[in-house]
Amino acid sequence: MAKTRSAAKQARASVRRREHNRIIKSRLHTLERKFMSLAEAKKANEAAETLRTLFSALDKAAKVQVITKNLANRKKARLTARLKAAAAA
């Protein structure tokens, strides 16, 4: 339990931030799973469309520091490589 008013306020803000971050991360995971299933099914056009949506979501999450910029860039590079491999096969 928080001892001071400022600590109590910080605890409330922390709960709000945690919920907000959880929602954003859940959306990222959902989009990533959707992309992976499309890439494995060799549906390159649909996967490319999903990838664009995922890139936007990753950039927005990095912008508000839900994830780090390096994590977003690393995921984008790896997912692009996966799309190229799926399109080539």
LOGU-349524 format. One record per atom (N, C-alpha, C, O, CB): residue number from 1; atom name; chain; y, x, z. Coordinates in nm, 2 decimals, decimal comma, always signed. Glycine has a CB too. Layout:
! LOGU-349524
NUM_CA_A_Y_X_Z;
...
//
This chain:
! LOGU-349524
1_N_A_-0,12_+0,08_+0,00;
1_CA_A_+0,00_+0,00_+0,00;
1_C_A_+0,12_+0,09_+0,00;
1_O_A_+0,13_+0,19_+0,07;
1_CB_A_+0,00_-0,10_+0,12;
2_N_A_+0,22_+0,05_-0,08;
2_CA_A_+0,35_+0,13_-0,09;
2_C_A_+0,43_+0,11_+0,04;
2_O_A_+0,43_+0,01_+0,10;
2_CB_A_+0,43_+0,08_-0,21;
3_N_A_+0,49_+0,22_+0,08;
3_CA_A_+0,56_+0,22_+0,21;
3_C_A_+0,71_+0,19_+0,19;
3_O_A_+0,77_+0,13_+0,28;
3_CB_A_+0,55_+0,36_+0,27;
4_N_A_+0,77_+0,22_+0,07;
4_CA_A_+0,91_+0,20_+0,05;
4_C_A_+0,93_+0,09_-0,06;
4_O_A_+0,83_+0,07_-0,14;
4_CB_A_+0,98_+0,33_+0,02;
5_N_A_+1,05_+0,04_-0,07;
5_CA_A_+1,07_-0,06_-0,18;
5_C_A_+1,06_+0,00_-0,31;
5_O_A_+1,01_-0,06_-0,41;
5_CB_A_+1,21_-0,12_-0,16;
6_N_A_+1,11_+0,13_-0,33;
6_CA_A_+1,10_+0,19_-0,46;
6_C_A_+0,96_+0,22_-0,50;
6_O_A_+0,92_+0,21_-0,62;
6_CB_A_+1,18_+0,32_-0,46;
7_N_A_+0,88_+0,26_-0,40;
7_CA_A_+0,73_+0,28_-0,43;
7_C_A_+0,66_+0,15_-0,47;
7_O_A_+0,58_+0,15_-0,56;
7_CB_A_+0,66_+0,34_-0,31;
8_N_A_+0,70_+0,04_-0,41;
8_CA_A_+0,64_-0,09_-0,44;
8_C_A_+0,68_-0,13_-0,58;
8_O_A_+0,60_-0,18_-0,66;
8_CB_A_+0,69_-0,20_-0,34;
9_N_A_+0,81_-0,10_-0,62;
9_CA_A_+0,86_-0,14_-0,75;
9_C_A_+0,79_-0,05_-0,86;
9_O_A_+0,75_-0,10_-0,96;
9_CB_A_+1,01_-0,12_-0,76;
10_N_A_+0,77_+0,08_-0,82;
10_CA_A_+0,70_+0,17_-0,91;
10_C_A_+0,55_+0,12_-0,93;
10_O_A_+0,50_+0,13_-1,04;
10_CB_A_+0,70_+0,31_-0,86;
11_N_A_+0,49_+0,07_-0,83;
11_CA_A_+0,35_+0,02_-0,84;
11_C_A_+0,34_-0,10_-0,93;
11_O_A_+0,25_-0,11_-1,01;
11_CB_A_+0,30_-0,01_-0,70;
12_N_A_+0,44_-0,19_-0,92;
12_CA_A_+0,44_-0,31_-1,01;
12_C_A_+0,46_-0,26_-1,15;
12_O_A_+0,40_-0,32_-1,24;
12_CB_A_+0,56_-0,40_-0,96;
13_N_A_+0,55_-0,17_-1,17;
13_CA_A_+0,58_-0,12_-1,31;
13_C_A_+0,46_-0,05_-1,37;
13_O_A_+0,43_-0,07_-1,49;
13_CB_A_+0,70_-0,03_-1,31;
14_N_A_+0,39_+0,02_-1,28;
14_CA_A_+0,27_+0,09_-1,33;
14_C_A_+0,16_-0,01_-1,37;
14_O_A_+0,09_+0,01_-1,47;
14_CB_A_+0,21_+0,17_-1,21;
15_N_A_+0,15_-0,12_-1,30;
15_CA_A_+0,05_-0,23_-1,34;
15_C_A_+0,09_-0,28_-1,47;
15_O_A_+0,00_-0,31_-1,56;
15_CB_A_+0,04_-0,34_-1,23;
16_N_A_+0,22_-0,31_-1,49;
16_CA_A_+0,26_-0,37_-1,62;
16_C_A_+0,23_-0,27_-1,74;
16_O_A_+0,18_-0,31_-1,84;
16_CB_A_+0,41_-0,40_-1,62;
17_N_A_+0,27_-0,14_-1,71;
17_CA_A_+0,25_-0,04_-1,82;
17_C_A_+0,10_-0,03_-1,85;
17_O_A_+0,06_-0,01_-1,97;
17_CB_A_+0,30_+0,09_-1,77;
18_N_A_+0,01_-0,03_-1,75;
18_CA_A_-0,13_-0,01_-1,77;
18_C_A_-0,18_-0,12_-1,86;
18_O_A_-0,26_-0,10_-1,95;
18_CB_A_-0,20_-0,01_-1,63;
19_N_A_-0,14_-0,25_-1,83;
19_CA_A_-0,19_-0,36_-1,91;
19_C_A_-0,14_-0,35_-2,05;
19_O_A_-0,21_-0,37_-2,15;
19_CB_A_-0,14_-0,49_-1,84;
20_N_A_-0,01_-0,31_-2,07;
20_CA_A_+0,04_-0,30_-2,20;
20_C_A_-0,03_-0,19_-2,28;
20_O_A_-0,06_-0,21_-2,40;
20_CB_A_+0,19_-0,26_-2,19;
21_N_A_-0,05_-0,07_-2,22;
21_CA_A_-0,12_+0,04_-2,28;
21_C_A_-0,27_+0,00_-2,32;
21_O_A_-0,32_+0,03_-2,42;
21_CB_A_-0,12_+0,16_-2,19;
22_N_A_-0,33_-0,08_-2,23;
22_CA_A_-0,47_-0,12_-2,25;
22_C_A_-0,48_-0,21_-2,38;
22_O_A_-0,57_-0,20_-2,45;
22_CB_A_-0,52_-0,20_-2,13;
23_N_A_-0,38_-0,30_-2,39;
23_CA_A_-0,38_-0,39_-2,51;
23_C_A_-0,36_-0,31_-2,64;
23_O_A_-0,43_-0,33_-2,74;
23_CB_A_-0,26_-0,49_-2,50;
24_N_A_-0,27_-0,21_-2,64;
24_CA_A_-0,25_-0,13_-2,76;
24_C_A_-0,37_-0,05_-2,79;
24_O_A_-0,41_-0,04_-2,91;
24_CB_A_-0,13_-0,04_-2,74;
25_N_A_-0,44_+0,01_-2,69;
25_CA_A_-0,55_+0,10_-2,71;
25_C_A_-0,67_+0,01_-2,76;
25_O_A_-0,75_+0,06_-2,84;
25_CB_A_-0,59_+0,17_-2,58;
26_N_A_-0,68_-0,11_-2,71;
26_CA_A_-0,79_-0,20_-2,75;
26_C_A_-0,77_-0,23_-2,90;
26_O_A_-0,87_-0,23_-2,98;
26_CB_A_-0,79_-0,33_-2,67;
27_N_A_-0,65_-0,26_-2,94;
27_CA_A_-0,62_-0,28_-3,09;
27_C_A_-0,66_-0,16_-3,17;
27_O_A_-0,72_-0,18_-3,28;
27_CB_A_-0,48_-0,32_-3,11;
28_N_A_-0,63_-0,04_-3,12;
28_CA_A_-0,66_+0,08_-3,20;
28_C_A_-0,81_+0,09_-3,22;
28_O_A_-0,86_+0,12_-3,32;
28_CB_A_-0,60_+0,20_-3,13;
29_N_A_-0,89_+0,07_-3,11;
29_CA_A_-1,03_+0,08_-3,11;
29_C_A_-1,09_-0,02_-3,21;
29_O_A_-1,18_+0,01_-3,28;
29_CB_A_-1,09_+0,07_-2,97;
30_N_A_-1,04_-0,14_-3,20;
30_CA_A_-1,09_-0,25_-3,29;
30_C_A_-1,06_-0,21_-3,44;
30_O_A_-1,15_-0,23_-3,52;
30_CB_A_-1,02_-0,38_-3,26;
31_N_A_-0,94_-0,17_-3,47;
31_CA_A_-0,91_-0,13_-3,61;
31_C_A_-1,00_-0,01_-3,65;
31_O_A_-1,05_-0,01_-3,77;
31_CB_A_-0,76_-0,09_-3,62;
32_N_A_-1,02_+0,08_-3,56;
32_CA_A_-1,10_+0,20_-3,60;
32_C_A_-1,25_+0,16_-3,62;
32_O_A_-1,31_+0,20_-3,72;
32_CB_A_-1,10_+0,30_-3,49;
33_N_A_-1,30_+0,07_-3,54;
33_CA_A_-1,44_+0,02_-3,57;
33_C_A_-1,45_-0,06_-3,70;
33_O_A_-1,55_-0,04_-3,77;
33_CB_A_-1,48_-0,07_-3,45;
34_N_A_-1,35_-0,14_-3,73;
34_CA_A_-1,34_-0,21_-3,86;
34_C_A_-1,34_-0,11_-3,97;
34_O_A_-1,42_-0,13_-4,07;
34_CB_A_-1,22_-0,31_-3,86;
35_N_A_-1,26_-0,01_-3,96;
35_CA_A_-1,26_+0,09_-4,07;
35_C_A_-1,39_+0,16_-4,09;
35_O_A_-1,44_+0,18_-4,20;
35_CB_A_-1,15_+0,19_-4,04;
36_N_A_-1,45_+0,20_-3,98;
36_CA_A_-1,58_+0,27_-3,98;
36_C_A_-1,69_+0,18_-4,05;
36_O_A_-1,77_+0,23_-4,13;
36_CB_A_-1,62_+0,31_-3,84;
37_N_A_-1,69_+0,06_-4,01;
37_CA_A_-1,79_-0,03_-4,07;
37_C_A_-1,77_-0,05_-4,22;
37_O_A_-1,87_-0,05_-4,30;
37_CB_A_-1,79_-0,17_-4,00;
38_N_A_-1,65_-0,06_-4,26;
38_CA_A_-1,62_-0,07_-4,41;
38_C_A_-1,65_+0,06_-4,48;
38_O_A_-1,70_+0,06_-4,59;
38_CB_A_-1,47_-0,11_-4,43;
39_N_A_-1,62_+0,17_-4,42;
39_CA_A_-1,65_+0,30_-4,48;
39_C_A_-1,80_+0,32_-4,50;
39_O_A_-1,84_+0,38_-4,60;
39_CB_A_-1,58_+0,42_-4,40;
40_N_A_-1,87_+0,29_-4,39;
40_CA_A_-2,02_+0,30_-4,40;
40_C_A_-2,08_+0,21_-4,50;
40_O_A_-2,18_+0,24_-4,56;
40_CB_A_-2,08_+0,28_-4,26;
41_N_A_-2,02_+0,09_-4,53;
41_CA_A_-2,06_+0,00_-4,62;
41_C_A_-2,02_+0,03_-4,77;
41_O_A_-2,05_-0,04_-4,86;
41_CB_A_-2,02_-0,14_-4,59;
42_N_A_-1,94_+0,14_-4,78;
42_CA_A_-1,89_+0,19_-4,91;
42_C_A_-1,80_+0,10_-4,98;
42_O_A_-1,79_+0,09_-5,10;
42_CB_A_-2,01_+0,22_-5,00;
43_N_A_-1,72_+0,02_-4,89;
43_CA_A_-1,62_-0,07_-4,95;
43_C_A_-1,48_+0,01_-4,94;
43_O_A_-1,41_-0,01_-4,85;
43_CB_A_-1,61_-0,20_-4,86;
44_N_A_-1,46_+0,09_-5,04;
44_CA_A_-1,35_+0,19_-5,04;
44_C_A_-1,21_+0,11_-5,04;
44_O_A_-1,12_+0,15_-4,97;
44_CB_A_-1,36_+0,28_-5,15;
45_N_A_-1,20_+0,01_-5,12;
45_CA_A_-1,07_-0,06_-5,13;
45_C_A_-1,03_-0,13_-5,00;
45_O_A_-0,92_-0,12_-4,95;
45_CB_A_-1,07_-0,16_-5,24;
46_N_A_-1,13_-0,20_-4,94;
46_CA_A_-1,10_-0,27_-4,81;
46_C_A_-1,08_-0,16_-4,70;
46_O_A_-1,00_-0,19_-4,61;
46_CB_A_-1,22_-0,36_-4,78;
47_N_A_-1,15_-0,05_-4,71;
47_CA_A_-1,14_+0,05_-4,60;
47_C_A_-1,00_+0,11_-4,61;
47_O_A_-0,94_+0,15_-4,51;
47_CB_A_-1,25_+0,16_-4,62;
48_N_A_-0,95_+0,14_-4,74;
48_CA_A_-0,82_+0,20_-4,76;
48_C_A_-0,71_+0,11_-4,70;
48_O_A_-0,61_+0,15_-4,64;
48_CB_A_-0,80_+0,23_-4,91;
49_N_A_-0,73_-0,03_-4,72;
49_CA_A_-0,63_-0,12_-4,67;
49_C_A_-0,63_-0,12_-4,52;
49_O_A_-0,52_-0,12_-4,45;
49_CB_A_-0,66_-0,26_-4,72;
50_N_A_-0,75_-0,12_-4,46;
50_CA_A_-0,76_-0,11_-4,31;
50_C_A_-0,70_+0,02_-4,26;
50_O_A_-0,64_+0,03_-4,15;
50_CB_A_-0,90_-0,13_-4,27;
51_N_A_-0,72_+0,13_-4,34;
51_CA_A_-0,67_+0,26_-4,29;
51_C_A_-0,52_+0,26_-4,29;
51_O_A_-0,46_+0,32_-4,19;
51_CB_A_-0,72_+0,37_-4,39;
52_N_A_-0,46_+0,20_-4,38;
52_CA_A_-0,31_+0,19_-4,38;
52_C_A_-0,26_+0,12_-4,25;
52_O_A_-0,17_+0,16_-4,19;
52_CB_A_-0,26_+0,12_-4,50;
53_N_A_-0,33_+0,01_-4,22;
53_CA_A_-0,30_-0,07_-4,10;
53_C_A_-0,32_+0,02_-3,97;
53_O_A_-0,24_+0,02_-3,88;
53_CB_A_-0,38_-0,20_-4,09;
54_N_A_-0,43_+0,09_-3,97;
54_CA_A_-0,46_+0,18_-3,86;
54_C_A_-0,36_+0,29_-3,85;
54_O_A_-0,32_+0,32_-3,73;
54_CB_A_-0,61_+0,23_-3,88;
55_N_A_-0,32_+0,35_-3,96;
55_CA_A_-0,22_+0,45_-3,95;
55_C_A_-0,09_+0,40_-3,89;
55_O_A_-0,03_+0,47_-3,80;
55_CB_A_-0,19_+0,51_-4,09;
56_N_A_-0,05_+0,28_-3,93;
56_CA_A_+0,07_+0,23_-3,87;
56_C_A_+0,06_+0,20_-3,72;
56_O_A_+0,15_+0,23_-3,64;
56_CB_A_+0,10_+0,09_-3,94;
57_N_A_-0,06_+0,15_-3,68;
57_CA_A_-0,08_+0,13_-3,54;
57_C_A_-0,09_+0,26_-3,46;
57_O_A_-0,04_+0,26_-3,35;
57_CB_A_-0,21_+0,05_-3,52;
58_N_A_-0,15_+0,36_-3,51;
58_CA_A_-0,15_+0,49_-3,45;
58_C_A_-0,01_+0,55_-3,43;
58_O_A_+0,02_+0,60_-3,32;
58_CB_A_-0,24_+0,59_-3,53;
59_N_A_+0,07_+0,54_-3,54;
59_CA_A_+0,20_+0,59_-3,53;
59_C_A_+0,29_+0,52_-3,42;
59_O_A_+0,37_+0,58_-3,35;
59_CB_A_+0,27_+0,59_-3,66;
60_N_A_+0,27_+0,39_-3,42;
60_CA_A_+0,35_+0,31_-3,32;
60_C_A_+0,30_+0,34_-3,18;
60_O_A_+0,39_+0,35_-3,09;
60_CB_A_+0,33_+0,16_-3,35;
61_N_A_+0,17_+0,36_-3,16;
61_CA_A_+0,12_+0,39_-3,03;
61_C_A_+0,17_+0,53_-2,98;
61_O_A_+0,21_+0,55_-2,87;
61_CB_A_-0,03_+0,39_-3,02;
62_N_A_+0,18_+0,62_-3,08;
62_CA_A_+0,23_+0,76_-3,05;
62_C_A_+0,38_+0,75_-3,02;
62_O_A_+0,43_+0,83_-2,93;
62_CB_A_+0,20_+0,85_-3,16;
63_N_A_+0,45_+0,66_-3,09;
63_CA_A_+0,59_+0,65_-3,07;
63_C_A_+0,63_+0,61_-2,93;
63_O_A_+0,73_+0,66_-2,87;
63_CB_A_+0,65_+0,56_-3,17;
64_N_A_+0,55_+0,52_-2,87;
64_CA_A_+0,58_+0,47_-2,74;
64_C_A_+0,50_+0,54_-2,63;
64_O_A_+0,49_+0,50_-2,52;
64_CB_A_+0,56_+0,32_-2,73;
65_N_A_+0,43_+0,65_-2,67;
65_CA_A_+0,36_+0,75_-2,59;
65_C_A_+0,24_+0,68_-2,52;
65_O_A_+0,21_+0,71_-2,40;
65_CB_A_+0,45_+0,80_-2,48;
66_N_A_+0,18_+0,59_-2,59;
66_CA_A_+0,05_+0,53_-2,54;
66_C_A_-0,06_+0,64_-2,56;
66_O_A_-0,15_+0,66_-2,48;
66_CB_A_+0,01_+0,39_-2,60;
67_N_A_-0,05_+0,70_-2,68;
67_CA_A_-0,13_+0,82_-2,71;
67_C_A_-0,04_+0,93_-2,75;
67_O_A_+0,08_+0,91_-2,78;
67_CB_A_-0,24_+0,78_-2,83;
68_N_A_-0,09_+1,05_-2,75;
68_CA_A_-0,01_+1,16_-2,79;
68_C_A_+0,00_+1,17_-2,94;
68_O_A_-0,08_+1,12_-3,02;
68_CB_A_-0,07_+1,30_-2,74;
69_N_A_+0,11_+1,24_-2,99;
69_CA_A_+0,13_+1,25_-3,13;
69_C_A_+0,02_+1,33_-3,20;
69_O_A_-0,02_+1,30_-3,31;
69_CB_A_+0,27_+1,32_-3,16;
70_N_A_-0,03_+1,43_-3,13;
70_CA_A_-0,14_+1,52_-3,18;
70_C_A_-0,27_+1,43_-3,19;
70_O_A_-0,34_+1,45_-3,29;
70_CB_A_-0,16_+1,64_-3,09;
71_N_A_-0,30_+1,35_-3,10;
71_CA_A_-0,41_+1,26_-3,11;
71_C_A_-0,40_+1,17_-3,23;
71_O_A_-0,50_+1,15_-3,30;
71_CB_A_-0,43_+1,18_-2,98;
72_N_A_-0,29_+1,11_-3,25;
72_CA_A_-0,27_+1,03_-3,37;
72_C_A_-0,29_+1,10_-3,50;
72_O_A_-0,36_+1,06_-3,59;
72_CB_A_-0,13_+0,96_-3,37;
73_N_A_-0,23_+1,22_-3,51;
73_CA_A_-0,24_+1,30_-3,63;
73_C_A_-0,39_+1,35_-3,65;
73_O_A_-0,43_+1,35_-3,76;
73_CB_A_-0,15_+1,42_-3,62;
74_N_A_-0,46_+1,38_-3,54;
74_CA_A_-0,59_+1,43_-3,56;
74_C_A_-0,68_+1,31_-3,60;
74_O_A_-0,77_+1,33_-3,69;
74_CB_A_-0,65_+1,48_-3,42;
75_N_A_-0,66_+1,19_-3,55;
75_CA_A_-0,74_+1,08_-3,59;
75_C_A_-0,71_+1,04_-3,74;
75_O_A_-0,80_+1,01_-3,81;
75_CB_A_-0,71_+0,96_-3,50;
76_N_A_-0,59_+1,05_-3,77;
76_CA_A_-0,55_+1,02_-3,91;
76_C_A_-0,62_+1,11_-4,01;
76_O_A_-0,67_+1,07_-4,11;
76_CB_A_-0,40_+1,02_-3,93;
77_N_A_-0,62_+1,24_-3,98;
77_CA_A_-0,68_+1,34_-4,06;
77_C_A_-0,83_+1,32_-4,07;
77_O_A_-0,89_+1,32_-4,18;
77_CB_A_-0,66_+1,48_-4,01;
78_N_A_-0,90_+1,29_-3,96;
78_CA_A_-1,04_+1,27_-3,96;
78_C_A_-1,08_+1,14_-4,03;
78_O_A_-1,18_+1,14_-4,10;
78_CB_A_-1,10_+1,27_-3,82;
79_N_A_-1,00_+1,04_-4,02;
79_CA_A_-1,03_+0,91_-4,08;
79_C_A_-1,01_+0,92_-4,23;
79_O_A_-1,08_+0,86_-4,31;
79_CB_A_-0,95_+0,80_-4,02;
80_N_A_-0,91_+0,99_-4,27;
80_CA_A_-0,88_+1,02_-4,42;
80_C_A_-1,00_+1,09_-4,48;
80_O_A_-1,04_+1,06_-4,59;
80_CB_A_-0,75_+1,09_-4,44;
81_N_A_-1,05_+1,19_-4,41;
81_CA_A_-1,16_+1,27_-4,46;
81_C_A_-1,28_+1,18_-4,47;
81_O_A_-1,36_+1,19_-4,57;
81_CB_A_-1,19_+1,39_-4,37;
82_N_A_-1,30_+1,09_-4,38;
82_CA_A_-1,42_+1,00_-4,38;
82_C_A_-1,40_+0,90_-4,50;
82_O_A_-1,50_+0,87_-4,56;
82_CB_A_-1,43_+0,92_-4,25;
83_N_A_-1,28_+0,86_-4,53;
83_CA_A_-1,26_+0,77_-4,64;
83_C_A_-1,29_+0,84_-4,77;
83_O_A_-1,35_+0,78_-4,86;
83_CB_A_-1,12_+0,71_-4,64;
84_N_A_-1,24_+0,96_-4,78;
84_CA_A_-1,27_+1,04_-4,91;
84_C_A_-1,42_+1,06_-4,92;
84_O_A_-1,47_+1,05_-5,04;
84_CB_A_-1,20_+1,18_-4,90;
85_N_A_-1,49_+1,09_-4,82;
85_CA_A_-1,64_+1,11_-4,83;
85_C_A_-1,71_+0,98_-4,87;
85_O_A_-1,80_+0,98_-4,94;
85_CB_A_-1,69_+1,16_-4,69;
86_N_A_-1,66_+0,87_-4,81;
86_CA_A_-1,72_+0,74_-4,85;
86_C_A_-1,69_+0,70_-4,99;
86_O_A_-1,78_+0,65_-5,06;
86_CB_A_-1,67_+0,63_-4,76;
87_N_A_-1,57_+0,73_-5,04;
87_CA_A_-1,53_+0,70_-5,18;
87_C_A_-1,61_+0,79_-5,28;
87_O_A_-1,65_+0,75_-5,39;
87_CB_A_-1,38_+0,72_-5,20;
88_N_A_-1,64_+0,91_-5,24;
88_CA_A_-1,71_+1,01_-5,33;
88_C_A_-1,86_+0,97_-5,34;
88_O_A_-1,92_+1,00_-5,44;
88_CB_A_-1,69_+1,15_-5,28;
89_N_A_-1,91_+0,92_-5,23;
89_CA_A_-2,06_+0,89_-5,23;
89_C_A_-2,09_+0,76_-5,30;
89_O_A_-2,21_+0,73_-5,31;
89_CB_A_-2,11_+0,88_-5,08;
//
